[in-house]
Amino acid sequence: MRKLFILLLLAAIIPAVSHAEDKRIVMIAGKPSHGPGQHEHRAGLLLFQKCLQNVPGIKVEVYTNDWPADSSVLNGAAAVVIYSDGGGGHPALQADHLQQLEALTKRGTGLVCLHYAVEPTTNKGQKEFLDWIGGCFEINHSVNPVWKAEFKTIPDHPVTRGLKSFSMKDEWYFYMRFRDGMTGVKTILNAVPPASTMDRYDGPHEGNPAVREAVAKGEPQTVAWTSERPDSGRGFGFTGGHFHRNWGDDNFRKVVLNGILWVAKVEVPPDGVQSTVTAQDLEQNLDTKPGRKPQPKPTPAPAAK
């Protein structure tokens, strides 16, 4: 009888201990932005949460419509993922949020920035982003054209597990600002931008003489990267993610899901994160935006006779 009692007690305790040890990944979705199907921050992160739900050892929390009202939810996070607009409207640059992230990174929390969220401002946030994720978009230096990137060579890294050569049309930022000498930074995806990426006039996001020269020379450009900090913290930057439909591509989605796990110091599966996304999944949780047609209400089932 005593043995039975002990076994029952252990059965009750062990799952609770295991759950308590799960690493928390906190995702922050920025406010609605751009037109329908673009910058769908909320829908994108909720999709990632669904894709990661069967990965053991983690708990994914998604906070939508900007920075969490209760910032204490960030405490103890293994990784923070930000998918939002950038520049002066970046949620990390508001109030004391940079200081909050500074405190977290000093404790080893990793940081992932997706698409526009890789852009702080040169006066606020750039130094920190270089420290935390290894690179960032810099106005009057980096550019943000829409182009089809061909990823022909995939490097050996946990973030690329299960990844195959692929191509994708997106608003891929490039000519990014990185740490001096790329110290601690590893290119994950790079491609050679076509000449058409320089069709726009010079401007803060559009073009400049230096980037035009690099494109003319056919220099490969890094559009996704990992970084490691001296304190063992990790970062991941991914410049794609403008078009929500692209998350339906297995490779495009997998590199980000793998990157999130790696930054949280969770072992990436040998074949990467396996997930399935349907056309219906891509229609879920989209922001209400001007020009978006209302979703049809489901037809009610006929009443039972």
Secondary structure, DSSP 8 states (H G I E B T S, - for coil): -HHHHHHHHHHHHHHHHHHHTSEEEEEEE----SSTTBS-HHHHHHHHHHHTTTSTTEEEEEE-SSS-SSGGGGTT-SEEEEES--GGG-GGGSTTHHHHHHHHHHTT-EEEEEGGGG--BTTTBHHHHHHHTSEE--TTT-B---EEEEE----SSGGGTT---EEEEE---BS-EE-GGGTTEEEEEEE---GGGG-S-SBTTTB-HHHHHHHHTT--EEEEEEEE-TTS-EEEEE---SBGGGGGSHHHHHHHHHHHHHHTT----TT-------TTGGGTT----TT--------------
